[in-house]
Every structure is written in structure tokens, then in C-alpha cells.
Amino acid sequence: MDPAPGSKIPVPPNRSLKILTANQDINKRKRAAPASPSGPDAKKVDNKGSSSPPVFKAQEETWEQISEEKGWSLEDCLNFKLLFKKGKGAMTDKTKMVALSQHIKCLRAAGWHLFSLADQREADRASLLGQLQTEQSEHAASRQQHAAGVQELQIQIGNLKDELCVLRMKAASYIETNGTTGLEAYSGGCQNKVAEGLKESAGLREVGAALQKQVEQGQADLKAAADREHWQAQDLARSKDQVVSLQQQATHLTEQHQRAQTYNAQLQEYNGQLQGEVQASAQAMSRLQAEKNQWCEDMAALRGKVLALESQVQSAQGSAAVAEEARQNASSDAGRLRSELTSLGSERDSLVQDLATCQKEVQQYKEHTGKSLEALEQETSRKAQLQYQNKAQEEINAGLQERLAVAEAGVRQAQSLAEGRAGEAGLLAQQAAELRSQLAEATGKWQEGEVLRRRLHNTIMELKGNIRVFCRVRPLLDSDIGAGPQSLQYPNSGDLMGRALEMSVASTVPGQPPQKHDFAFDRVFAPAVGQAEVFEDISQLVQSALDGYRVCIFAYGQTGSGKTHTMLGSPGDRGMIPRAMDQLFASANAMKEQGWSFEMQASMLEIYNEEYKDLLGKGPPAGKKHQVAHDEDGGTSITFAEALDVSGPEAVATLLRQAMRQRAVGATAMNERSSRSHMVFALRLRGTNANTGIQAHGVLNLIDLAGSERLGKSLACGDRLKETQAINKSLSALGDVIMALANKESHVPYRNSKLTYLLQPCLGGDSKTLMFVNIAPSADAAAESLCSLRFAAKVNACNIGTARSNVK
Ligand SMILES: Nc1ncnc2c1ncn2[C@@H]1O[C@H](COP(=O)(O)OP(=O)(O)OP(=O)(O)O)[C@@H](O)[C@H]1O
């Protein structure tokens, strides 16, 4: 595609352009000009450019080729101006560069052509001048010759006239002397001589006339040659002017080309820097991840230590309590024993007093009254009894004293034990407090790291562009064995490892080698790659939904290529949707520590034959239809459709099972249980951080698209034909929307299908979109695989803007 005439070459914005002065001199260029019109610096251009706009030629063309190909005259070429559209639909810098280089090549070819014309004219002029000079000298020689001949002739005529006079005189004297006799004969002879002389004179005149004619012819030739020379000089001057203006134009274009190359180099450098930043960010992220893991391990170890110490503290506190209880028991025993001892002491004192009184009384009795021996004996036995009682009492007292001493020793022991335990408990409590503060510090660091990691991830995703394409090739199934495998190669080293796919397709022309098609995507998963590894690559994207991003992941591919397997999987080999739910709920739980709480609502819609169908509810009342509406914040509401609160992955799994039962499943010639509808699983996340007041509203759309097979191949008819047409319409509308976004067109045709209208907020530039292109590896699916890969390559080449998180 040539750029429109009259275009201006745009200067890239915000770029300082160096004006190059080298190699701009026309004379230098002239000196460097080769015999061949392709020029000395004509470079071979790789013919790998896209089919539109301009296609590179493998070799520079001559002006004749260009003129024949484009139907251009030199003036057409000189007057041609490049026009590039601005704004929406503008060409990329690369495309402009290609157009510019191509036009410069045309101008260069025209310049070389004009140079060669000028050289040719110069050579013609020189040869004409040479010819003219030869002719002039020939003419001058012949003029001289002619003049000499004329002179000789005139001398001869004069001689003849003299002779005639002499003869006339002789004749007169003869007549005078001899009369006229014999004169006639002599006169006849003389006349004959005169006639001969006249004849000779006429001949000489003819020669003179011929010579005169030759002279005139020579003069006319000379004039014509002079005219021709003048005309050629004018022509040459005009050509030189043209050459100069062409050279100026070529110089100007070369300058612009060089500026564009400089700009391109700057862009490449910038791109390199960005890639460096991406790598540095990725490294920082992996470092952070490693630190985070280390922190997690440290935290787990600390938690273990804290738990062990806490249990030690608890057991120490338990034994301290037991010791305290024993101490209290012992001290209450001691108190009781002391009071018993005191009461026994007072009893003994009273007995001692009684004894003393008795002894006194006996003494008094003996001394003063002299009472009977019997009374004395009674008194004595009473005294002995009292003494015995006193002794028993003293023994009891001693026993009590001993018990008291034992109890006091027990109390002292319990007290020292309690003091020891209390010290230990204090130490342990101190250790526990230290560990708690370490834990809090580590948790803080981990949280900071987590925030940084997520910010880095989002930056990386933004740098990578917000639409990404992963290609997944499923393994050969038993049912594919008959058809055999396609020829697919995956580079296993270098830059493209894990990112590229080479497909060889047998040529339709017998004897021709197979055609090779190379594709590169963000990731390519070979058949052996399992669900866990695939999920690892999308887990960060899924995580973004918690950070308030709108995320859309969809699986595209022909029937039976593995879309449902990738998105849903099976109970033993779970796909992206259940794994995403596990991760989201686990992360939401972990984020509680940072003050986050999340509410999540799930909805599941099917788009079948260009009609919405709610897979979780009862559907709209009779005569009504589901209507989709989008608000300014990018929120989507669907009338009569259920959006259910979900609190964990199990709840989502139950809803998924319920939805799957309702999903329309039909039979086609290609896949017995082929899904004939698009299934859209949407999870709305509303997060609030109680500490910071931040709110994050994210959406995760996970979509299992219907098969993209072509009508002819699916052998569809009747209802199946209608289904296939509806599917193809919506898939082609999806492609149109992506292309319109990529081309920054003013109108994006979201309303052309129910699928694109539903996904409008998730496709419209500020969301994160990932497309899985699923490939069936059997040979009979090769044509469909090629179509899918080409579509995916177009999507991969798109940059639909920068994702924004919906955080308040
Ligand atoms: N990566 C894989 N590993 C193992 N088996 C797979 C893989 N991908 C797909 N399959 C198997 O291939 C068959 C077709 O896959 P699936 O139903 O997912 O295709 P589909 O593209 O969703 O088809 P449709 O468009 O009809 O829904 C299934 O039996 C599935 O189990």
C-alpha cells in the first residue's frame, strides 16, 4: 500500500532529531555514482515485512522497473509526496520508515536514471561537437578549394576573353588583308574553340554552382548543428536543474530517512531500556519473592518458637499456680497448727498453773492443816496424772512443733519454687514479647514486600502491554491417532524458547517442499505442559483482580482443541477457573492481616445463538430478555440474572457444577460433546481496607469461547448451521473489536455481537486481557490451527492501551 500523495513525513513527537551532514554533497554522490543505476550503497532489504503496508523488494529496482511497475514518469516521481494519516488509524513508525525508505529508493533510482541521461546527453553533445568541427573544417577546405576553382575559372575565362580579343583582332586584320575568304572556316574553327571554351566554362560554372550549393548546404548543416547544440545545451541545463532538484529532494529525504533511522535507533534503545527495566523489575520481583519466602520461613520458625515458649510459659504458670496453691495450703496448715499450738500452750500453761496451785495447796495442806494421807495421796495421784497429762501434752506439742517446722520448711520451699518459677515465667514472657515484636516486624516487612511485589507486577504487566496471548497445544488423543500429528516444532534454546512455534504445512503443489509458518507469542505451551505450570503463568494476572483491575482471560480455538480443558479442566486435572478461585480466596484470606476484607459475587452467563442465558438463575419472565448495561465506572449489570455471594472455592465449585448442567451442549461432526455456546464466568471483587480506607473494585472474567471451526469443515446443517453462524459472527466481531482498539479507531464496534457488548469494559483498553489460543495437534486440524494461529498473531501484535486499577 503506497502512502497517499501529498503526505508529509511526520517527525516523531518529543524527540530531538540530529541533522546529519555527512554524505549530503551532491558532487560526492556523483563521484560515488556507479555504472549501475542501483547505486553503490543500495542495500538488500529483507523481504520479511508485513504484506501491507509496503512490501520490501529483495533488491533495489532500476528506474525502468519502477516506472513500468508504477506507471510513473519522472515528473510523477518528483511530484509525488508522502502523506501519512495522523491520529486514529495512523501508520506505525516502522511502517512509515518502510514507506519512506521505499520512496527514497524510487527517488534514488530516478536520480541515477537522470544522471545516466545527463551523461549520455553530454557524450552526444561532445560527439556532435566533434562531428561539427570536422564538418566545419571539411567545409572550410572545400570552400577554399571552391574559391581556388572559381579563381582559376575566372583566370581561364579572362584568358579566353583575351584569346577572343586577340582572335577578334587577328580576324579583323586578316579580313583587312585577305578579305573574308577562308575566314569562315577559320571562324568556324574559332567558334568551335569558343563553343568548347564556353562549354568548358559552363561545366566550370556548374562545378562552381555545385560547390556553391555544397557551401550553402554546409552552412545550413552548420546552422542546424549550432541549433542542435543550442537545444542540447538547453536540454542539458534543464536536465542539470532537474538533477540538482532531484538531488536536493533525495538529500532531504535521505536526511529524513537518517532522522527516522536515528529516531528508530532511539526507540530501539528506549525499548532496550524498557526491556532492561522489565528484566530488572522481574529480578527485583524474584528477589522480593525469595525474601518473602525467607520471611515466611522465618515467620513460621518464629511462630513455632513463640508457640513453644507460650506452652512453656503456660506450663510454668501452671506449676507456679500449683506451687502457690501448695504454699497457700502449707501456710494455712501452718496457721492452723500455730493456733493449735498456741491453744495447747495456753492449755499447758493452765495445767502448769493448776499443778503449781495443787503443789501449793498440798504444801499448804501439809504445812497448815495436816490433812489425811489419803487426801494427800489423792492429791499426789492427781498431781501425777496432771504431770502425765502435761508430759503427753508436751509430746503433742513437740509433735506439733515438728509438723510446724516441716510445714514452714514446705512453705519456704514452695515460696522459693514459686519465686524461681515466677522468674522463669518473667524471662519467658520477655522472650515471648521479643519474639512477638520480631514477628510483627517480619510481618510488616512481608506486607511491605507484598505491596512492592504487586506494584512491580502491575508495572511489568503495564510495560508488557495489556493484551497478551498464550498458545497451548493439547496432546494427541486416541481419536487423533488415525489422522496422525501435525508438524509442530518448539525452539528449545535461545530467546524464543517457550515463546515460539513453527508449523510446517504440506504444499498443495505436488513435489514442492512443505511451507513453514513461524509464530511467536507471550508463551507457548507444548502438549506436555500441565495445568499447574500453565496456571503459574497466569497467577499474577489473576492476582491483579484483587488489586482492583478488570481482568479478562478467554480461550479461543477450534472445537476439540482444549479450551474447556484449559479453563475448567476435570476434577482430577483442574483448569484455570478452579485454580484461580483457590488462589483468590487464599490471597484474600492472607490480606486480612493487612486490614483487607473482600466481598465476592459470582455470575455465569452463556451466549447461545446471540442470546444471553443466565446459568445460575431461572431466567427472565416470559416475554422478557436479559439486558446488559454498563455504568461509567465500568460496572456491568444484567437484568434478571443472578450474581451470588461466594465465600470460598467450594461455593464457586458448586455453582460451576450447577452451571455446567445447564450449559447447552450439542453434537457436531467434530466433537461429540462440543460446546456450542460461549460461557462467561464473572467474579466481582469488592475489597475494603479498614486500616487505610482504600477500596478496590476488580473483576475477573474467565471465558470459554465456542469452537471457531469453519462452516465447511463442521458439516453443520439445520440448527447446527445456525449455531455455527452465530458463533462465527461473534468471534469475528471479537476480532474486529480488538483490531479497532489496536488501530485506535474512533468507533469500536462493541455492539456487533452480544459477546463483545458484554465484555466491553474488559476489552476497552484499561483492563488486562489474556487470550489462550488452543491448538489441536492432529494433521486433519492443520488448516484450522493455521487460521487460529494467524488470528492470535494479529491479536498479539495489538497494544490496546494501559490497564488501570479501580482503586478509591
Ligand atoms: N492439555 C490437555 N491434556 C490432556 N487432554 C486434553 C488437553 N486439552 C484437551 N484435552 C482433551 O481433549 C478433548 C477436547 O477438549 P475440550 O473439550 O476441552 O475442547 P474444546 O476446545 O473445549 O471443545 P469445544 O469447542 O467443543 O468446547 C477432551 O477430551 C479433553 O480432555
The ligand as a Tripos MOL2 file, in Angstrom:
@<TRIPOS>MOLECULE
LIG
   31    33     1     0     0
SMALL
NO_CHARGES

@<TRIPOS>ATOM
      1 N1         -3.8830  -30.3160   27.6480 N.pl3     1 LIG1
      2 C1         -4.6490  -31.4220   27.5550 C.ar      1 LIG1
      3 N2         -4.2330  -32.5650   28.1130 N.ar      1 LIG1
      4 C2         -4.9870  -33.6790   28.0210 C.ar      1 LIG1
      5 N3         -6.1870  -33.7450   27.3780 N.ar      1 LIG1
      6 C3         -6.6510  -32.6310   26.8040 C.ar      1 LIG1
      7 C4         -5.9010  -31.4130   26.8550 C.ar      1 LIG1
      8 N4         -6.5950  -30.4870   26.1980 N.ar      1 LIG1
      9 C5         -7.7220  -31.0760   25.7710 C.ar      1 LIG1
     10 N5         -7.7600  -32.3700   26.1300 N.ar      1 LIG1
     11 C6         -8.8080  -33.3240   25.8320 C.3       1 LIG1
     12 O1         -9.2470  -33.0470   24.5090 O.3       1 LIG1
     13 C7        -10.6570  -33.2000   24.3970 C.3       1 LIG1
     14 C8        -11.2760  -31.9380   23.8400 C.3       1 LIG1
     15 O2        -11.0000  -30.8980   24.7250 O.3       1 LIG1
     16 P1        -12.0680  -29.7840   25.1000 P.3       1 LIG1
     17 O3        -13.4200  -30.3380   25.2880 O.co2     1 LIG1
     18 O4        -11.5040  -29.0120   26.1990 O.co2     1 LIG1
     19 O5        -12.0530  -28.9530   23.7540 O.3       1 LIG1
     20 P2        -12.8200  -27.6100   23.4450 P.3       1 LIG1
     21 O6        -11.9100  -26.7910   22.6460 O.co2     1 LIG1
     22 O7        -13.3470  -27.0180   24.6860 O.co2     1 LIG1
     23 O8        -14.0050  -28.0690   22.5340 O.3       1 LIG1
     24 P3        -15.4050  -27.3010   22.3270 P.3       1 LIG1
     25 O9        -15.1520  -26.1240   21.4820 O.co2     1 LIG1
     26 O10       -16.2150  -28.3050   21.6640 O.co2     1 LIG1
     27 O11       -15.8750  -26.9210   23.6830 O.co2     1 LIG1
     28 C9        -11.1600  -33.5210   25.7810 C.3       1 LIG1
     29 O12       -11.3000  -34.8970   25.8770 O.3       1 LIG1
     30 C10       -10.0430  -33.0840   26.6950 C.3       1 LIG1
     31 O13        -9.9900  -33.8470   27.8720 O.3       1 LIG1
@<TRIPOS>BOND
     1     1     2 1
     2     2     3 ar
     3     2     7 ar
     4     3     4 ar
     5     4     5 ar
     6     5     6 ar
     7     6     7 ar
     8     6    10 ar
     9     7     8 ar
    10     8     9 ar
    11     9    10 ar
    12    10    11 1
    13    11    12 1
    14    11    30 1
    15    12    13 1
    16    13    14 1
    17    13    28 1
    18    14    15 1
    19    15    16 1
    20    16    17 2
    21    16    18 1
    22    16    19 1
    23    19    20 1
    24    20    21 2
    25    20    22 1
    26    20    23 1
    27    23    24 1
    28    24    25 2
    29    24    26 1
    30    24    27 1
    31    28    29 1
    32    28    30 1
    33    30    31 1
@<TRIPOS>SUBSTRUCTURE
     1 LIG1         1 GROUP 0 **** ****
